Amino acid sequence: MTRVWRSTVVRHLSCAALGLLALYLLSILLDPFGDLQLAQICYTTIATAGLTVLSGLSGQISLGHGAFVAVGAYTTALLLAHQQWPLALVLVAATVLTALLGALVGVAAARLRGPYLAGATLALAVGLPSLADYHGLRDALGGANGLVVTPPPPPLSLGEAFPVERWHAWIGALCLVLVLFLLANLVRSPLGRNMRLVREDEDAAALSGVPVARTQILAFWVSAGCAGLAGALFATVNNLASPGAFGLTLSLSLLTAAVLGGLGSLAGAVYGAVLVTLLPTWSNDLAQAADLPEEIYANVPLVLYGVVLIVVILLFPGGLQSGVRWAGRTVRARLHPR
């Protein structure tokens, strides 16, 4: 068992190194706007990966992950404004604080099932970001306008003209690779096995000696920590933490990304996050190229978004990752016919 675990870690470490190298080379080839999109893809993938572990691996539906992203963003904004901590320490603090909140939510979520759990997390998504406009917290959290975030500039060793967008892309890429490495090992660990058992049948898992409630709480803890780190990167990249950015739309977008990519698949989380991040830009470019009227132009992103979602679900009910696996099996069968 130890030998298998060691070989799994080594394989994941090799994939992480190759992924980090690929993201580095990609960031060099992109212009500043491309680097900004790369950073956005990184933090969206981190939040989606945490959600796919919670919903796909553990079987708990969450419609409130935008609230955890908000906690990470506001924690980052407050620490950078008042404490002047190093950015790395701020990212860790935002992740830990949000993970603790996720554990508290997980304690309550462990008692809920199905639509009741979905409703509770939905209330969290709607209610928590609105606390920023509560009269007792308005001065501290900036009200509806939110807080302006001023992250540390790139190191001077990179040069005074070094693009800040590329620096943010590098930070996001490093965090993304680290998160995917840790989650990939978690999926293969005894805890990941317990999550799958709980997802399939809670009663059978309990009879097998699996601590069901603790496993569900740990799943929320891990998932919320990922969302908190994503929120910290969101605030760093966009220089803003405002309640309007973390509404129900964000929670639904994260869930859509997880479903599009394939629930339970970390590679699917990457595919879904890329689509959710880039599809609005592509649809706007398409509308501009077609020279559509203004009243139609505004609805093109929504229509294209729905069309892509419907097509993916019809062709690949298991998400894009299931389509990739099917394509791989088809190619292998063609290359090595029996």
C-alpha positions in Angstrom: 0.0 0.0 0.0 2.9 2.4 0.9 4.6 1.6 -2.4 1.5 2.3 -4.4 0.9 5.6 -2.5 4.5 6.6 -3.1 4.2 5.9 -6.8 1.0 7.9 -7.0 2.5 10.9 -5.3 5.5 10.8 -7.6 3.3 10.6 -10.7 1.2 13.5 -9.5 4.4 15.5 -8.7 5.6 14.9 -12.2 2.3 16.1 -13.7 2.4 19.1 -11.4 5.9 20.1 -12.6 4.9 19.7 -16.3 1.7 21.7 -15.7 3.6 24.5 -14.0 6.1 24.6 -16.8 3.3 24.7 -19.4 1.5 27.5 -17.6 4.8 29.5 -17.3 5.5 29.2 -21.1 1.9 30.1 -21.9 2.0 33.2 -19.8 5.1 34.4 -21.6 3.4 34.0 -25.0 0.3 35.9 -24.0 -0.3 39.6 -24.0 -1.4 41.4 -20.8 -5.1 40.8 -21.4 -4.3 37.1 -22.0 -2.4 36.9 -18.8 -5.3 38.5 -17.0 -7.6 35.8 -18.4 -5.1 33.1 -17.4 -5.2 34.4 -13.9 -9.0 34.3 -13.9 -9.0 30.8 -15.2 -6.6 29.8 -12.4 -8.7 31.0 -9.5 -12.0 29.8 -11.2 -10.4 26.4 -11.6 -9.4 26.3 -7.9 -12.9 27.1 -6.7 -14.4 24.6 -9.2 -12.0 21.8 -8.2 -13.0 22.3 -4.6 -16.7 22.2 -5.5 -16.2 19.0 -7.6 -14.6 17.3 -4.7 -17.6 18.3 -2.5 -20.4 17.5 -4.9 -18.8 14.9 -7.2 -16.7 13.0 -4.8 -18.7 13.4 -1.5 -22.1 13.8 -3.0 -23.1 17.0 -1.2 -24.8 19.7 -3.3 -23.7 23.2 -2.6 -25.3 26.3 -4.2 -23.4 28.7 -1.9 -19.8 28.5 -2.9 -19.8 32.2 -4.0 -20.1 33.0 -0.3 -16.9 31.2 0.6 -15.2 33.0 -2.3 -16.4 36.3 -0.8 -14.9 35.4 2.6 -11.5 34.8 1.0 -11.7 38.0 -1.0 -12.7 40.2 1.9 -10.1 38.6 4.2 -7.5 39.4 1.7 -8.7 43.0 1.3 -8.7 43.6 5.0 -5.3 42.0 5.7 -3.6 43.9 2.9 -5.2 47.2 4.0 -4.6 47.0 7.7 -1.9 44.5 8.4 0.5 44.8 5.4 1.2 41.1 5.5 3.2 39.5 2.7 0.9 38.2 -0.1 1.8 34.6 0.5 0.8 34.8 4.1 -2.4 36.6 3.2 -3.3 33.8 0.8 -2.7 31.2 3.5 -4.7 33.2 6.1 -7.7 33.6 3.7 -7.6 29.9 2.9 -7.5 28.8 6.5 -10.2 31.2 7.7 -12.5 30.2 4.9 -11.8 26.6 5.6 -12.8 27.0 9.2 -16.0 28.7 8.2 -16.6 25.8 5.8 -16.1 23.3 8.6 -18.8 25.1 10.7 -21.2 25.0 7.7 -20.2 21.4 7.2 -21.4 20.6 10.7 -24.9 21.9 9.9 -24.7 20.4 6.4 -24.0 16.9 7.7 -27.5 16.9 9.2 -29.2 17.9 5.9 -29.8 16.0 2.7 -30.9 16.7 -0.9 -33.0 19.8 -1.4 -32.7 20.9 2.2 -28.9 21.0 1.9 -29.2 22.8 -1.5 -31.6 25.3 0.1 -29.4 26.0 3.1 -26.3 26.7 0.9 -28.5 28.8 -1.4 -29.4 31.0 1.6 -25.7 31.3 2.4 -25.0 32.4 -1.1 -27.7 35.1 -0.9 -27.2 36.2 2.6 -23.5 36.3 3.4 -22.2 38.7 0.7 -25.0 41.1 1.7 -23.5 41.5 5.1 -21.0 44.0 3.6 -23.9 46.5 3.3 -25.2 45.9 6.8 -25.1 49.1 8.7 -22.9 47.7 11.5 -20.3 46.5 9.0 -20.6 49.1 6.3 -17.6 51.1 7.4 -15.3 48.1 7.7 -16.4 46.3 4.5 -17.1 49.2 2.3 -20.8 48.7 1.8 -22.2 48.1 -1.7 -19.1 49.6 -3.3 -16.8 47.1 -1.5 -13.1 47.5 -0.8 -10.3 48.5 -3.1 -7.5 45.9 -2.9 -3.9 47.0 -3.4 -1.7 43.9 -3.7 2.1 44.1 -3.5 3.8 44.9 -6.8 6.0 42.4 -8.6 9.5 42.0 -7.2 12.0 44.6 -8.5 14.2 41.7 -9.6 11.8 41.1 -12.5 12.3 44.7 -13.7 10.3 47.9 -13.2 8.3 47.3 -16.5 7.4 43.8 -15.7 3.6 43.3 -16.4 1.6 43.0 -13.2 -0.9 40.8 -15.2 1.8 38.2 -15.8 2.9 38.3 -12.1 -0.7 37.6 -11.1 -0.9 34.8 -13.7 2.2 33.3 -12.2 0.8 33.5 -8.7 -2.5 32.0 -9.8 -0.7 29.2 -11.7 1.4 28.3 -8.7 -1.6 28.1 -6.5 -3.6 26.1 -9.0 -0.9 23.5 -9.5 -0.5 23.2 -5.8 -4.2 22.8 -5.2 -4.6 20.2 -8.0 -1.6 18.3 -6.7 -3.1 18.1 -3.1 -6.6 17.3 -4.3 -5.4 14.6 -6.7 -3.6 12.9 -3.8 -6.7 13.4 -1.6 -8.8 11.6 -4.2 -6.5 8.6 -4.0 -6.2 8.6 -0.2 -8.3 6.7 2.3 -10.3 10.0 2.9 -11.1 10.1 -0.8 -12.2 6.5 -0.7 -14.4 7.3 2.3 -16.0 10.2 0.4 -16.9 7.9 -2.5 -18.4 5.4 -0.1 -20.5 8.1 1.6 -21.7 9.4 -1.8 -22.8 5.9 -2.9 -24.6 4.8 0.3 -24.3 6.5 3.7 -25.9 3.6 5.6 -23.6 1.0 4.0 -20.6 3.3 4.6 -21.5 3.7 8.3 -21.9 -0.1 8.6 -18.4 -0.4 7.0 -16.9 1.7 9.8 -16.7 5.0 7.8 -17.3 8.1 10.0 -20.0 9.6 7.7 -20.5 12.9 9.5 -16.8 13.6 9.9 -16.1 12.7 6.2 -18.8 15.1 5.1 -17.5 17.9 7.3 -14.0 17.3 6.0 -15.3 17.5 2.5 -16.8 20.9 3.2 -13.6 22.0 4.9 -11.5 21.2 1.9 -13.9 22.6 -0.6 -14.4 25.9 1.4 -10.6 26.3 1.7 -10.3 26.0 -2.1 -13.0 28.6 -2.5 -11.3 30.9 0.0 -8.0 30.7 -1.9 -9.9 31.5 -5.1 -11.5 34.5 -3.4 -8.1 35.7 -2.3 -6.7 35.5 -5.8 -9.9 37.1 -7.2 -9.3 40.1 -4.9 -5.6 40.2 -5.8 -6.2 40.0 -9.6 -9.2 42.3 -9.8 -8.1 44.8 -7.1 -11.6 44.7 -5.7 -13.8 42.9 -3.2 -17.4 43.9 -3.5 -20.7 42.1 -2.7 -21.9 42.4 -6.2 -19.1 40.1 -7.5 -20.1 37.3 -5.2 -23.8 36.9 -5.7 -25.8 33.9 -6.6 -24.6 34.1 -10.2 -21.1 33.3 -9.1 -22.2 30.2 -7.2 -24.3 29.0 -10.1 -21.4 29.6 -12.5 -19.0 27.5 -10.4 -21.6 24.7 -10.2 -22.1 25.0 -14.0 -18.3 24.7 -14.5 -18.2 21.6 -12.4 -21.1 20.0 -14.2 -19.8 20.9 -17.7 -16.3 19.5 -16.9 -17.7 16.4 -15.1 -18.5 16.2 -11.4 -15.8 14.4 -9.5 -13.1 15.0 -12.1 -10.3 17.4 -11.4 -9.4 17.5 -15.2 -13.1 18.3 -15.8 -12.8 21.2 -13.3 -10.1 22.7 -15.6 -12.2 22.3 -18.7 -15.3 23.7 -17.1 -13.5 26.7 -15.7 -11.9 27.5 -19.0 -15.3 27.5 -20.7 -17.0 29.5 -18.0 -14.2 32.1 -18.1 -13.7 32.5 -21.8 -17.2 31.9 -23.2 -18.4 35.5 -22.4 -15.4 37.0 -24.2 -15.8 34.7 -27.2 -19.6 35.5 -27.4 -18.9 39.2 -27.2 -16.4 39.0 -30.0 -18.8 37.0 -32.0 -21.6 39.5 -31.5 -19.3 42.4 -32.5 -18.1 40.6 -35.6 -21.7 40.0 -36.6 -22.5 43.7 -36.1 -25.7 42.8 -34.2 -28.2 45.4 -32.9 -27.6 46.5 -29.3 -30.7 44.8 -27.9 -29.6 41.4 -29.4 -25.9 42.0 -28.6 -26.5 42.0 -24.9 -28.2 38.6 -25.0 -25.7 36.8 -27.1 -23.5 35.6 -24.2 -26.5 34.2 -22.3 -27.8 32.4 -25.4 -24.4 30.9 -26.4 -23.8 29.9 -22.7 -27.1 28.0 -22.7 -26.4 26.4 -26.1 -23.0 25.1 -25.0 -24.5 23.8 -21.8 -27.3 21.9 -23.6 -24.9 20.5 -26.2 -22.4 19.2 -23.7 -25.1 17.6 -21.5 -26.7 15.9 -24.5 -23.5 14.6 -26.0 -21.6 13.9 -22.8 -23.9 13.5 -19.8 -20.9 12.8 -17.6 -19.3 16.1 -18.6 -16.4 17.0 -21.0 -14.0 14.7 -19.2 -16.2 11.7 -20.1 -16.0 12.9 -23.7 -12.2 13.0 -23.5 -12.1 9.5 -22.0 -14.4 8.2 -24.8 -12.1 9.8 -27.4 -9.1 8.2 -25.8 -10.7 4.8 -25.8 -11.7 5.3 -29.5 -8.2 6.2 -30.5 -6.7 3.3 -28.7 -9.2 0.9 -30.3 -8.3 2.2 -33.7 -4.5 2.0 -33.1 -4.6 -1.4 -31.4 -7.5 -3.4 -32.9 -8.1 -6.8 -31.6 
